[in-house]
């Protein structure tokens, strides 16, 4: 199984080099990269001892609750806007997707932000997704996001950090243009 994963990872890296750096793919280098990755993985796992700490005696009330996460269709006549932001060493990136009450794809977008916080990235994605929904002429929107702090900021339940104040103002202005709005938190 490790070899298959290493090969797929190497193919993915080659593809990204072609798309983002305009490098010509080389089958030999891709296969050698896969072989190296597989060998490194084998060595690391051969010499790594698995540590299993003793399980504490937990009562039923102190155990963490498991949440099964799955996308659910919005109510009839509503569209659903899901969005997310992320940050890496290369910068922040965001994306959103809009689907209708039947789960059918309407529109999506992704883009890079450069140097930015995750909170700014998520607020940007939320604003842009809602703006596209308005431009498409929808009246009922269901917004779902995994950043509960951003949701609370939009709902006016927490003090809005300065770095997203403009985004939250835009979002709330856009939300008034819908007939019905549902906003809820979802787990990752």
KAFENQUI-V215395 format. One record per residue. N is the residue number from 1. PHI is phi as a letter, one per 20 degrees, with the letter a starting at -180 (NA if undefined). OMEGA is omega in whole degrees, 0 to 359 (* if undefined). Layout:
N;PHI;OMEGA
N;PHI;OMEGA
This chain:
1;NA;181
2;f;180
3;f;179
4;f;179
5;f;179
6;f;179
7;f;179
8;f;178
9;f;180
10;f;177
11;f;179
12;f;179
13;f;178
14;f;178
15;f;180
16;f;176
17;f;179
18;f;185
19;f;188
20;e;181
21;d;178
22;l;178
23;e;178
24;f;180
25;f;178
26;c;184
27;g;181
28;f;180
29;f;178
30;f;180
31;f;177
32;f;177
33;f;178
34;f;180
35;f;178
36;f;180
37;f;179
38;f;180
39;f;179
40;f;180
41;f;180
42;f;181
43;f;181
44;g;184
45;e;177
46;f;185
47;d;179
48;e;177
49;e;179
50;e;180
51;d;178
52;d;179
53;f;178
54;f;180
55;f;178
56;f;178
57;e;183
58;d;173
59;e;183
60;f;184
61;f;183
62;e;179
63;f;177
64;f;181
65;e;178
66;e;179
67;d;174
68;e;184
69;d;177
70;b;178
71;f;178
72;c;179
73;f;175
74;f;177
75;f;178
76;g;180
77;n;179
78;d;166
79;d;178
80;d;176
81;d;173
82;d;181
83;b;178
84;a;176
85;c;178
86;b;180
87;c;175
88;c;178
89;f;180
90;e;180
91;p;182
92;e;176
93;b;182
94;c;176
95;a;174
96;b;176
97;c;178
98;c;178
99;c;181
100;e;183
101;f;174
102;e;182
103;n;182
104;f;180
105;f;175
106;d;181
107;a;177
108;b;178
109;b;173
110;c;176
111;a;179
112;e;178
113;d;187
114;n;182
115;f;183
116;a;177
117;e;178
118;f;180
119;f;177
120;f;179
121;f;181
122;f;178
123;f;178
124;f;180
125;f;179
126;f;180
127;g;183
128;f;178
129;f;179
130;f;179
131;f;178
132;f;178
133;f;177
134;f;182
135;f;179
136;f;174
137;n;180
138;e;182
139;d;183
140;c;184
141;c;174
142;d;183
143;d;183
144;c;186
145;b;180
146;e;178
147;e;185
148;f;180
149;f;179
150;f;178
151;f;179
152;f;178
153;f;180
154;f;180
155;f;178
156;m;183
157;e;177
158;c;177
159;f;185
160;e;177
161;f;184
162;g;185
163;f;179
164;c;182
165;g;181
166;f;179
167;f;181
168;f;176
169;f;178
170;f;182
171;f;182
172;f;176
173;f;179
174;f;183
175;f;178
176;f;181
177;e;177
178;e;175
179;f;181
180;c;180
181;c;171
182;c;177
183;c;176
184;b;178
185;e;173
186;c;178
187;f;180
188;f;*
